[in-house]
Amino acid sequence: METQNVLIHVRFAPNGAVVEIGERPAGLSGQDWFYLLSEKAGDAFQPLAGGRGLFRLTRERIDALAAEGVPGAA
């Protein structure tokens, strides 16, 4: 069975701050979720034109990172 990746889309403001990011856990700001993803899964990030980018991760990896980033979620 083939593992499918989930795409997490990110939009940035002109100053580089995160404006929008997908799959964000309720306990984290968009910027903190981006920092966590960048630190733990930066190799899965693809920058795009127009202040956008995306992470390609499996659902299991996203869930594990979300649980790691939110205190008391595990």
C-alpha positions as CSV (number, residue, x, y, z in Angstrom):
1,M,0.0,0.0,0.0
2,E,1.3,3.4,-1.0
3,T,1.7,6.1,1.7
4,Q,0.1,9.4,0.7
5,N,1.4,12.7,1.8
6,V,-0.7,15.5,3.2
7,L,0.1,19.0,1.9
8,I,0.3,21.8,4.5
9,H,0.0,25.1,2.8
10,V,1.7,28.2,4.2
11,R,1.2,31.9,3.3
12,F,3.7,34.5,4.4
13,A,3.3,38.3,4.8
14,P,5.9,40.5,3.0
15,N,7.9,40.6,6.3
16,G,8.1,36.8,6.4
17,A,5.6,36.3,9.2
18,V,3.1,33.4,8.8
19,V,-0.3,34.6,7.8
20,E,-2.0,31.2,7.2
21,I,-0.9,27.6,7.7
22,G,-2.8,24.4,7.4
23,E,-3.3,21.6,9.9
24,R,-2.5,23.9,12.8
25,P,-3.2,22.4,16.2
26,A,-5.5,24.5,18.4
27,G,-2.8,25.1,21.0
28,L,-0.3,26.7,18.7
29,S,-0.1,30.0,16.8
30,G,0.5,29.8,13.1
31,Q,4.0,31.1,13.5
32,D,4.8,28.6,16.3
33,W,3.4,25.7,14.1
34,F,5.7,26.8,11.3
35,Y,8.7,27.0,13.6
36,L,8.0,23.4,14.8
37,L,7.5,22.0,11.3
38,S,10.6,23.8,10.1
39,E,12.7,22.5,13.0
40,K,11.5,18.9,12.9
41,A,10.6,18.4,9.2
42,G,12.4,21.2,7.3
43,D,13.5,18.8,4.6
44,A,9.8,18.4,3.7
45,F,9.3,22.1,3.0
46,Q,9.0,23.4,-0.6
47,P,9.1,27.2,-1.1
48,L,6.8,28.6,-3.7
49,A,6.5,31.9,-5.5
50,G,4.3,34.7,-4.2
51,G,5.0,34.3,-0.5
52,R,3.8,30.7,-0.2
53,G,5.2,27.3,0.6
54,L,4.2,23.8,1.5
55,F,5.2,20.9,3.7
56,R,4.6,17.3,2.3
57,L,4.2,15.0,5.3
58,T,2.4,11.8,6.1
59,R,-0.7,12.0,8.3
60,E,1.1,10.0,11.0
61,R,4.0,12.5,11.1
62,I,1.7,15.5,11.3
63,D,-0.2,14.0,14.2
64,A,3.0,13.1,16.0
65,L,4.4,16.7,15.5
66,A,1.2,18.2,16.6
67,A,1.1,16.2,19.8
68,E,4.8,17.1,20.4
69,G,4.1,20.8,20.0
70,V,1.0,21.2,22.2
71,P,1.6,20.8,25.9
72,G,-0.6,18.2,27.5
73,A,-1.8,16.9,24.1
74,A,0.0,13.5,24.3
